[in-house]
Amino acid sequence: MGERLYRCEGIILKRIDVGEADRIVTILTPSGKIMATARGVRKTASKLSGHLELLSHCQLQLAVGKQRDVLTQSIVMERFEPLQLQLVRMAAGYYVAELTDMMIADEDAAAQSYELCLETLRALCTAKTIDMALHWYSMQLCDAVGYRPQLVDCAVCGQTLDTKAHLWSFVQGGMLCGDCARSDIQAMHISLSVFKVLRIVQRESLAYVVNLEVAADVHQDVYLILRRWLMRQSERAIRSANFLDDVRRQPS
């Protein structure tokens, strides 16, 4: 009986070298996240060489394997070249890839997350700055996988929040009204500007948010809140965050 083959498109999220010439590749597809073996891909003569680069959007053919499926063909559909050429965009792309890998379980259906990831990688190639695209993706990914923070109503009592709200609680899962402030004595005081940006990236389109001008200190606060929120939900550190932080500290 011949090999059972199937085709899908996917985004290359992660690659691990194994043996003398193989790689295990983590791929986000519309149907879910898969790990597949690319045999001999590190050999210069391999037909897969150059077609499974990190962050590439590919059309793939795989053979069903006993433990792990095997990649037999890959055609690159999008390379997202600015992410390969500009260090800050590259670091942002790696951050997006790691968030996606750690937040989506192998068995999860991922059609929404797949489209969000593609849209964000495209935006990172063209946006004037990376910040709002990263905020938007972090928030939308949380929403897609069931970890949406409460930003419209109080996370404890459900009362509609107004512009006086200034307490963010990681424990309670979002913003608190004044009456529920005592429910988390470690709740963070955040500025109205940070609150507004959090709400905007939760409810607006990426095309809208990437064109907004936001102060650098607000960007930093939003980034740290969302980063900590993601780490709390996944119970994992975001290793690529250190690279992103180092790159962002470098002078323009």
SVG drawing of the C-alpha trace seen along z (x, -y; Angstrom):
<svg xmlns="http://www.w3.org/2000/svg" viewBox="-23 -60 48 62">
<polyline fill="none" stroke="black" stroke-width="0.4" points="0.0,0.0 1.4,-3.4 1.8,-6.4 -1.3,-8.2 -0.7,-11.8 -2.6,-15.0 -2.1,-18.7 -2.6,-21.8 -1.3,-25.3 0.4,-26.4 2.7,-28.9 6.1,-27.7 6.2,-28.5 9.2,-26.5 12.0,-24.2 14.2,-21.8 17.2,-20.1 17.4,-16.3 19.9,-13.7 22.4,-14.6 20.1,-16.3 16.4,-16.2 14.2,-18.8 11.0,-18.6 8.8,-21.5 5.8,-23.0 3.2,-24.2 0.0,-26.2 -2.7,-25.1 -6.4,-26.1 -7.2,-22.7 -4.9,-22.9 -1.2,-22.8 0.9,-19.9 4.5,-18.7 6.0,-17.0 9.4,-15.6 11.3,-17.1 13.8,-14.4 17.2,-15.4 16.1,-19.1 19.5,-20.3 21.3,-18.7 22.1,-21.3 20.6,-19.0 17.3,-18.6 14.2,-19.7 12.8,-21.1 15.8,-23.3 14.8,-26.9 11.1,-26.1 10.5,-25.6 11.9,-28.9 10.6,-30.2 7.5,-32.4 7.0,-31.3 3.4,-30.7 3.5,-27.5 1.5,-25.1 2.5,-21.7 2.2,-18.0 2.6,-15.4 2.6,-11.7 0.8,-10.2 3.4,-8.6 3.1,-6.3 4.3,-8.7 4.7,-12.0 3.7,-12.9 6.5,-13.5 6.8,-16.6 7.3,-15.6 6.7,-18.9 6.6,-22.6 5.9,-25.6 6.4,-29.0 3.3,-31.3 4.6,-34.2 8.0,-34.8 7.2,-38.0 10.6,-39.4 10.6,-42.5 10.6,-40.2 13.8,-38.7 15.5,-42.0 14.7,-44.3 15.8,-43.2 12.9,-44.7 10.3,-43.2 12.1,-39.9 12.0,-40.0 8.3,-40.8 7.7,-37.9 9.5,-35.5 7.4,-36.8 4.1,-36.2 5.3,-32.7 6.1,-31.8 2.8,-33.2 1.0,-31.2 2.8,-28.0 2.4,-28.3 -1.3,-29.3 -2.6,-26.8 -2.7,-23.2 -2.1,-20.5 -5.7,-19.3 -7.3,-22.8 -9.1,-23.8 -7.3,-26.9 -9.1,-28.5 -9.6,-31.8 -6.0,-31.8 -4.6,-30.9 -6.2,-33.9 -5.2,-36.2 -1.6,-35.1 -1.5,-35.6 -3.1,-39.0 -0.6,-40.1 2.5,-38.9 1.4,-40.8 0.8,-43.9 4.3,-43.6 5.8,-43.8 4.1,-47.1 3.1,-48.9 5.1,-52.0 5.7,-50.6 5.2,-47.1 3.7,-48.0 0.0,-48.2 0.1,-45.1 1.6,-43.1 -0.9,-44.5 -3.7,-43.6 -2.5,-40.1 -1.9,-39.3 -5.4,-40.4 -7.1,-38.7 -5.2,-35.5 -6.4,-35.5 -9.9,-35.9 -9.6,-33.1 -8.4,-30.6 -10.8,-31.5 -8.8,-33.8 -10.5,-37.1 -9.9,-39.7 -12.9,-41.7 -12.6,-45.3 -16.2,-46.4 -17.7,-45.1 -16.1,-44.7 -14.4,-41.3 -16.0,-40.6 -19.5,-42.1 -20.3,-42.7 -21.0,-46.4 -20.4,-48.4 -17.1,-50.2 -16.6,-53.9 -13.5,-56.0 -12.9,-56.2 -11.9,-52.5 -8.2,-52.2 -7.5,-48.8 -6.3,-45.8 -6.4,-42.5 -4.6,-39.4 -6.3,-37.3 -9.8,-38.3 -9.3,-38.5 -9.5,-42.1 -10.6,-45.5 -12.3,-46.2 -14.8,-48.8 -14.3,-51.0 -16.6,-48.9 -14.6,-45.7 -11.2,-47.1 -10.8,-45.1 -11.2,-41.8 -7.6,-41.9 -5.2,-44.0 -2.5,-43.5 -4.5,-44.9 -2.5,-47.3 -3.2,-51.0 -3.3,-51.8 -3.7,-55.1 -6.8,-56.0 -4.7,-55.9 -3.6,-52.3 -7.2,-51.3 -8.3,-52.9 -5.6,-51.1 -6.5,-47.7 -10.2,-48.3 -9.3,-49.4 -7.1,-46.4 -9.9,-44.1 -12.7,-45.5 -11.2,-47.2 -9.8,-45.8 -6.0,-45.5 -6.3,-47.9 -7.6,-50.5 -5.3,-50.1 -2.0,-50.1 -2.6,-53.6 -3.1,-55.0 -0.4,-57.1 0.2,-56.2 2.8,-57.4 5.9,-55.2 5.2,-54.8 1.6,-53.7 2.9,-51.1 5.3,-49.7 2.6,-49.4 0.2,-47.7 2.9,-45.3 3.9,-44.3 0.3,-43.8 -0.6,-41.6 2.7,-39.7 2.1,-38.9 -1.5,-37.9 -0.4,-35.5 2.3,-34.0 -0.3,-33.6 -2.7,-31.8 -0.1,-29.5 2.0,-29.0 5.1,-29.5 7.7,-32.1 8.0,-33.9 11.6,-33.3 11.5,-35.5 10.4,-38.5 14.0,-39.0 15.2,-39.2 12.4,-41.6 13.1,-43.8 16.8,-43.9 16.1,-45.0 13.6,-47.6 16.2,-49.2 18.6,-49.7 18.7,-53.2 16.8,-53.7"/>
</svg>
